[in-house]
Amino acid sequence: MKSLTELFIKADNLPKSRVVVAAAQEEATLNASLDAFRRGWIDLTLVGDLDKIRSILSSAGMDCEDIRLIKATTLEEAAVISVREISEGRGDILLKGLVDTSILLKAVLNKEAGLRKSSLLSHFMVYEVPSWNRLVALSDGGMNTHPDLPKKKAILDNALEAMQKLGYMSVKTCLLAAKEKPDPSMPATVEAAELASMYDDSPHIVEGPMALDLALSRESAEVKKYSSRISGEVDLFIVSSIEVGNVLGKAFTLLAGAQSAGVILGASIPVLVVSRSDSRITKLYSIALGKVLASNERSGR
Amino acid sequence: MKSLTELFIKADNLPKSRVVVAAAQEEATLNASLDAFRRGWIDLTLVGDLDKIRSILSSAGMDCEDIRLIKATTLEEAAVISVREISEGRGDILLKGLVDTSILLKAVLNKEAGLRKSSLLSHFMVYEVPSWNRLVALSDGGMNTHPDLPKKKAILDNALEAMQKLGYMSVKTCLLAAKEKPDPSMPATVEAAELASMYDDSPHIVEGPMALDLALSRESAEVKKYSSRISGEVDLFIVSSIEVGNVLGKAFTLLAGAQSAGVILGASIPVLVVSRSDSRITKLYSIALGKVLASNERSGR
């Protein structure tokens, strides 16, 4: 994909999904879901404190007729009810409102809910950097703090599946590290080499360990005589720790002016955790991302 | 400091230093040192394979009269002789030529050489980001892979001393992590809080744990209601691992178009390790940085 605008176009052209908002009495999140609702992308189920929810809807000039409302007394209850709505087939995307992420994910992972799928939940971001002519994805800069090799493999598998749903046939993946040669003093380099070797026979190109300069610049790779099939064309970065993912994602946003969209992968439905500090457009990009992933997801259920 | 150009001006106005180049038969490094020599910044001692060195000097149109040449048969010998030149008072800055960094630093750390000073050698970079009106420094993205708390303190102390030599009275330091609250699942956050508390009574402002968005943008800090004395004005980033430092430094360069200068701190003289892939101007910035640090260093020896 070349831009996040393509996500909007995909979302415009897909049948409606139903978004369930857990503890929807969070104004910024609810307003973002209303943006998507007005655009005709989604149906809405709002779970939580109905007085507060109705008040926000009223401020937004919305009447409640076309929106399903379910009362929940506590945040925990809002999480459990929201997950049940989805597990019983009345929702396709879960959107976090006021409830803590940990409480929401506990409800998602509850075995009776039946929404577990991958061995691991992981955070996945997509960035559109102005002046580049393609999107770049990043995982995991938000959930898994210091993944070991099996977890890195699960993170990568989750991300590759999402990229395929976004339309990628073969994903050019960089396993990011501080240098290119496996070095026992830097475990990230050794694990990257091991992880890359597991994908020799896959349709994807997984290279690493590789440092950022060689990933972003074919010219740098040529100067350093580093032979790569993906230098300057990386679609996906897999990082070794949350510190690296957090810094790289924020560098894309703050240093390169990127727009972004994010989702939690690994459950049988996309889980969206939009941040209050996200811009309105970023929240909408995330809902579009969730819708595109859910749409394909549904056919696989 | 506002720009790397200020380094050039400082270097122009200081008395000459003598740079000793270990295994100077590396063309790009030797040419960078000749640039500084022609600018009148430095005297030069070239140690290594004299045939090759003379050939490079000849190609560069230099005669050898004003340059001290010392023969060394092996790279190890070049390292040992170069360090001895400095420890015996005949040099102020050590510049790595063809010799491996590990061999050079082993010679520096040899107790008989007398060049040990700090408890730890650390890598220190300074970046000039276009559109910002100040420099930002970063340590350690090049040498110490996963420093523990005492090592982080040594890295910070080395960096603060260098910043003071560059003219900073009080250094605004960010201890970078993935979030602001100490969290046992992310040791970098816990260690950042401990490290910050050690500088409560120092002339410097050391804050952390802090994520990149809050460090770079006062607006982000305000949205997140994060109270900080340094948001948007950070002079120095201390990172938790080489992976983070490497990514952040390369993001400054590749995403924000930064110019940079680098030096190894912790010995009694600056050690310069310029990379062949560095641009000519970057190499010269590093020599200027070494000269400014050496000049202050000298008065303290």
HADDOCK unambig.tbl for C-alpha pairs under 7 A between the chains (distance, minus, plus):
assign (segid A and resid 145 and name CA) (segid B and resid 186 and name CA) 6.51 0.50 0.50
assign (segid A and resid 177 and name CA) (segid B and resid 243 and name CA) 5.80 0.50 0.50
assign (segid A and resid 178 and name CA) (segid B and resid 242 and name CA) 6.52 0.50 0.50
assign (segid A and resid 178 and name CA) (segid B and resid 243 and name CA) 4.98 0.50 0.50
assign (segid A and resid 178 and name CA) (segid B and resid 246 and name CA) 5.68 0.50 0.50
assign (segid A and resid 186 and name CA) (segid B and resid 145 and name CA) 6.50 0.50 0.50
assign (segid A and resid 212 and name CA) (segid B and resid 247 and name CA) 6.08 0.50 0.50
assign (segid A and resid 212 and name CA) (segid B and resid 250 and name CA) 6.42 0.50 0.50
assign (segid A and resid 213 and name CA) (segid B and resid 250 and name CA) 6.20 0.50 0.50
assign (segid A and resid 223 and name CA) (segid B and resid 277 and name CA) 6.40 0.50 0.50
assign (segid A and resid 224 and name CA) (segid B and resid 277 and name CA) 6.88 0.50 0.50
assign (segid A and resid 242 and name CA) (segid B and resid 178 and name CA) 6.51 0.50 0.50
assign (segid A and resid 243 and name CA) (segid B and resid 177 and name CA) 5.79 0.50 0.50
assign (segid A and resid 243 and name CA) (segid B and resid 178 and name CA) 4.98 0.50 0.50
assign (segid A and resid 243 and name CA) (segid B and resid 244 and name CA) 6.56 0.50 0.50
assign (segid A and resid 244 and name CA) (segid B and resid 243 and name CA) 6.56 0.50 0.50
assign (segid A and resid 244 and name CA) (segid B and resid 244 and name CA) 4.97 0.50 0.50
assign (segid A and resid 246 and name CA) (segid B and resid 178 and name CA) 5.68 0.50 0.50
assign (segid A and resid 247 and name CA) (segid B and resid 212 and name CA) 6.08 0.50 0.50
assign (segid A and resid 247 and name CA) (segid B and resid 248 and name CA) 6.79 0.50 0.50
assign (segid A and resid 248 and name CA) (segid B and resid 247 and name CA) 6.79 0.50 0.50
assign (segid A and resid 250 and name CA) (segid B and resid 212 and name CA) 6.40 0.50 0.50
assign (segid A and resid 250 and name CA) (segid B and resid 213 and name CA) 6.21 0.50 0.50
assign (segid A and resid 251 and name CA) (segid B and resid 251 and name CA) 6.46 0.50 0.50
assign (segid A and resid 255 and name CA) (segid B and resid 255 and name CA) 5.89 0.50 0.50
assign (segid A and resid 255 and name CA) (segid B and resid 256 and name CA) 5.32 0.50 0.50
assign (segid A and resid 256 and name CA) (segid B and resid 255 and name CA) 5.32 0.50 0.50
assign (segid A and resid 256 and name CA) (segid B and resid 256 and name CA) 6.33 0.50 0.50
assign (segid A and resid 277 and name CA) (segid B and resid 223 and name CA) 6.40 0.50 0.50
assign (segid A and resid 277 and name CA) (segid B and resid 224 and name CA) 6.91 0.50 0.50
